Amino acid sequence: MSSGKVALGVLAGLAVGALAGVLLAPAKGSKTREKILRKGEDLYDSVKEKFDDLLDDTADKFEKAKEDATNNAEEKKPQPEKG
């Protein structure tokens, strides 16, 4: 299983747990809505950070693969004979 899927699953579990905790806690409606909003913002920031990390990692891997392909093509290119 890819690390991206695992991270997404963990974040989804955290979001569901946090939401359940806020909804089941005894508090006024306005306080509960405030808590849900804060938790949502925290979750958004966390997901955005994880997504940015995943995007950076993917871009780095793509660049490495591109460099490897270029180097491999250069090695396989026929060399002119010296003579």
Stockholm file with secondary structure:
# STOCKHOLM 1.0

chainA/1-83         MSSGKVALGVLAGLAVGALAGVLLAPAKGSKTREKILRKGEDLYDSVKEKFDDLLDDTADKFEKAKEDATNNAEEKKPQPEKG
#=GR chainA/1-83 SS CCHHHHHHHHHHHHHHHHHHHHHHSCCCHHHHHHHHHHHHHHHHHHHHHHHHHHHHHHHHHHHHHHHHHHHHHHHHSCCCCCC
#=GC SS_cons        CCHHHHHHHHHHHHHHHHHHHHHHSCCCHHHHHHHHHHHHHHHHHHHHHHHHHHHHHHHHHHHHHHHHHHHHHHHHSCCCCCC
//
